Amino acid sequence: MIRNDMINIVGRAHLSTNVENDEYSYPKAFSAVSLPFIPIKNSKGRTFEILDLRFEKDGVSVLIETKQSFTKADEEQLSAYVEYEKALTGNKVIAILANTSNDDIKVWRGVISEGDFMPKETKLRSIDEYVDFYTSKINNKEKVMQNTYKLNELLHRHSIPEKLRSQFVGTCLLALKNGLDYLTPTLSAAQVRTRIKEVLEALLNSDLNKAEKLALLNRNVLDNQYVRQLNIASFREILQYIEVNILPFINDKSTSGQDLLNLFFVTFNKYVGKSDKNQAFTPDHITDFMSKITGVNKHSVILDPCCGSGSFLVRAMTQALDDCATESEQDKVKKHQIFGIEFDENIYGLATTNMLIHSDGNSNIRKGSCFALTDWIKEARPNIILMNPPYNGQRIHLPEKYVKTWAKDKKEDPSKGLYFVKYMADTLNAINHQAKLAVLLPVACAIGTSGEIARLKEEILEENTLDAVFTLPSDIFHPGASASACCMVFKIGTKHNDASTPDTFFGYCRDDGFKKKKNLGRVEQIDPITGKSKWLEIEKRWIELYRNRKAEPGSSATHKVNGNDEWLCEAYMKTDYSKLTEQDFQQTINDYLAYLVREGRIYESK
């Protein structure tokens, strides 16, 4: 392929040049912004400074190095350009080796590593398509959900219980992703289970908690009586369905960070008991949003003390990896900067499997109560906390010193999860370690101005700042829990009443571009003009309002608050009356009545 063809395919309008022949000099680019240029040497002492083709759009750089016939050794040169690009712009990168003697190319999404290599990319694309590798969150997710419901029916037909399905499917996915052979005619069901165990053992080889995790996955999944009763024909049918209809969505780079095990859990638990359905697993796009507003990058040390299936950890790890310039930086993130704690044994297994499916990061996930792992948290020294604590925590979930303060007839946490925020803040303040904490909590925590909630709000603000609160869609956890939630953002270690602390930002984010769809839950809506998810533009606007701390009628407000105030946008936002409809009025009344019923302030007349 000739050079001019490459430029036309990717997009001439986005080609960057600063030397003759349309090439791109990194020393010249660094000099233009007054940054020192430090040349990178390869194993033979050669330095590389001029890239053949560079394109840029919307925070994504496409780097193409052309060769008559590239070899493995040329990857070192391309890797140097990726490092320069990251240091110069901080952009996300698509790196490409392209032949001029034929149409052969090699493409990496991110750094030059085996994990970021995209073997299915065999033809050049337009820059808009490459930008979509990072921005697209859809990837026909509706199709994934439809396939998941069909898989649920298949598992039901083969007598796999609801509570086992998420972990069983996750384990099968993990084995299939790592080359499980299950179709050899002579294999028995027992031999397939053994092969899956061997895959797990190999993947957990460098994990300090290997024995515990293997024992848990084997006991709860592979040695479970319902899995052992599968004959080879049934086992093959399930594995083949997963391989054909689920695995492709895991492997596609454009779904990076998508927590499909979270989706499985919600789907498979749709018909289980109330106590199980009340687990509020965080939707993908909200974990993405919270990772962005807390500024997760390659330097972040992330902790989720109630990590569930690992959705926050998957998303944060993906965002941190996207900021890396080298494979060694990525390894550091995976091994030393991702931390999680999960109390529930079965869901802990989900988190471990989930992180392995997304290329590791599972080594620092611990089973137990975060309240019993204070020293471990202090040693980790996280600077980003992402969490969605239980809103109806039982006595067994919380420390005895706190439980003793409850009324004798109280069965659930009166703080509705706010105590977890106080604990995390106190733990990090004890070692004078500043951090940013984003948490999902029920709206009751935001509007509570009395009792346990008010007390904790005041105590939290003594040493920490309430930076922002976002009101989220009332059905954000559908079809799982029914709680109406908000996202609170705190600056840990910065006093709320400090003179330099700005007013708290409040965002009214009721519309996220998702709509309920029968049997599928909440589904992303597509803009008919652009063909892209409406959520992408909505998220962009939310983030811009927050970063600029802009008060906009009907959308946001800023206000100085204390622990005795309501922490919700609706209390301070000016109404944009031009946009109000009768439906808005009716919805507000409905939401308020539903709240009164939930809180026991209104009763059905007899």
Buried (B, 14 or more C-beta within 10 A) or exposed (E): BEBEEBBEBBBEEBBBEBBEEBBBBBBEBBEEEEEEBEEBEEEEEEEBBBBBBBBBBBEBBBBBBBBEEBEEEBBBBBBBBBBBBBBBBEBBBBBBBBBBEEEBBBBBBBBBBEBBBBEEBEEBBBBBBBBBBBBBBBBEBBEBBBBBBEBBEBBBEBEBBBBBBBBBBBBBBBBBBBEBEBEEEEBEBEBBBEBBBEBBBEBBEEBEBBEBBBEBBBEBBBEBEBBEEBEBEBBBBBBEBBBEBBBBBBBBBBBBBBBBBBBBBBBBBBEEEEEEBBBBBBBBBBBBBBBBBBEBBBBBBBBBBBBBBBBBBBBBBBBBBBBBBBBEBBBBBBEEBBBBBBBBEBBBBBBBBBBBBBBBBBBBBBBEBBBEBBEBBBEBEBBBBBBBBBBBBEBEBBBEEBBEEBEEEEEBBBBBBBBBBBBBBBBBBEEEBEBBBBBBBBBBBBBBEEEBBBBBBEBBBEBBBBBBBBBBBBBBBBBBBBBBBBBBBBBBBBBBEEEEBEBBBBBBBBEBBBEEEEEBBBBBBBEEEEEBBBBBEBBEBBBEBBEEBBBBBBBBBBBEBEBEBBBBBBBBBEEEEEEEEEEEEEEEEEBEEBBEEBEEEEEEEE
